[in-house]
């Protein structure tokens, strides 16, 4: 399903459109303020170890596109050397708005959602900096 197929309603919020288009991806619901930095750590586990090379390529393309987006402060991808087929994404966004826009951008809509997500199990952690650190 194309994001544009769902977002036809005038005035529809990007986050609502995203939720309808990609119901299998959990959205950030509990951000207190539009000006709060959003830190997300995502753990991806390959469903089929034979697809790890494909995941490396796809994630590299998606990361490079995401880094160019307005509001992207940090976007890194790591491959675990401890657990085969495991990738960790570290993201920081300037605001909820920047994150919402990211989810409509080319890297997310053409690579991550349609090509990466079907190949992995995903656990996303919305994080806050530990007080006193």
PEWO-V188602 format. One record per residue. N is the residue number from 1. RES is the residue in one letter. NEAR is the number of other ideal C-beta (glycine too) atoms within 10 Angstrom. Layout:
BEGIN
n=N res=RES near=NEAR
n=N res=RES near=NEAR
END
This chain:
BEGIN
n=1 res=X near=10
n=2 res=X near=10
n=3 res=X near=19
n=4 res=X near=11
n=5 res=X near=10
n=6 res=X near=16
n=7 res=X near=17
n=8 res=X near=8
n=9 res=X near=10
n=10 res=X near=5
n=11 res=X near=5
n=12 res=X near=13
n=13 res=X near=11
n=14 res=X near=17
n=15 res=X near=17
n=16 res=X near=15
n=17 res=X near=20
n=18 res=X near=24
n=19 res=X near=16
n=20 res=X near=15
n=21 res=X near=19
n=22 res=X near=20
n=23 res=X near=9
n=24 res=X near=8
n=25 res=X near=15
n=26 res=X near=12
n=27 res=X near=17
n=28 res=X near=15
n=29 res=X near=8
n=30 res=X near=5
n=31 res=X near=16
n=32 res=X near=8
n=33 res=X near=8
n=34 res=X near=10
n=35 res=X near=10
n=36 res=X near=13
n=37 res=X near=17
n=38 res=X near=22
n=39 res=X near=16
n=40 res=X near=17
n=41 res=X near=13
n=42 res=X near=17
n=43 res=X near=16
n=44 res=X near=24
n=45 res=X near=16
n=46 res=X near=17
n=47 res=X near=12
n=48 res=X near=11
n=49 res=X near=10
n=50 res=X near=8
n=51 res=X near=16
n=52 res=X near=16
n=53 res=X near=8
n=54 res=X near=14
n=55 res=X near=22
n=56 res=X near=13
n=57 res=X near=12
n=58 res=X near=18
n=59 res=X near=22
n=60 res=X near=12
n=61 res=X near=17
n=62 res=X near=23
n=63 res=X near=18
n=64 res=X near=13
n=65 res=X near=19
n=66 res=X near=23
n=67 res=X near=13
n=68 res=X near=11
n=69 res=X near=17
n=70 res=X near=11
n=71 res=X near=17
n=72 res=X near=20
n=73 res=X near=13
n=74 res=X near=13
n=75 res=X near=21
n=76 res=X near=12
n=77 res=X near=19
n=78 res=X near=11
n=79 res=X near=15
n=80 res=X near=13
n=81 res=X near=7
n=82 res=X near=5
n=83 res=X near=11
n=84 res=X near=11
n=85 res=X near=19
n=86 res=X near=17
n=87 res=X near=21
n=88 res=X near=14
n=89 res=X near=21
n=90 res=X near=14
n=91 res=X near=22
n=92 res=X near=17
n=93 res=X near=26
n=94 res=X near=16
n=95 res=X near=16
n=96 res=X near=21
n=97 res=X near=16
n=98 res=X near=18
n=99 res=X near=24
n=100 res=X near=20
n=101 res=X near=17
n=102 res=X near=24
n=103 res=X near=21
n=104 res=X near=16
n=105 res=X near=19
n=106 res=X near=14
n=107 res=X near=21
n=108 res=X near=22
n=109 res=X near=18
n=110 res=X near=15
n=111 res=X near=22
n=112 res=X near=26
n=113 res=X near=20
n=114 res=X near=14
n=115 res=X near=16
n=116 res=X near=21
n=117 res=X near=15
n=118 res=X near=10
n=119 res=X near=17
n=120 res=X near=20
n=121 res=X near=12
n=122 res=X near=15
n=123 res=X near=11
n=124 res=X near=16
n=125 res=X near=9
n=126 res=X near=17
n=127 res=X near=13
n=128 res=X near=10
n=129 res=X near=8
n=130 res=X near=6
n=131 res=X near=5
n=132 res=X near=4
n=133 res=X near=4
END
